[in-house]
Amino acid sequence: MSQDNLIKLECTVCRKVNFHSHKNKKIIKNRLELKKYCRHCRKHVLHKETK
């Protein structure tokens, strides 16, 4: 996995970085938003891409 394609996914509720993922930045221009499980909140919540 190349470093320039790595992104961090942050929980919108507790603001903790829970996941690291990758995306093709040439195809997807806007920030990624996924509904994933947060182990700190203990439920499925929206996670947004951070810098």
ABEGO torsion letter per residue (X at the ends): XBAAABBBBBBAAAGBBABBBBBBAAABABBBBBBBBBAAAGBBBBBBBBX
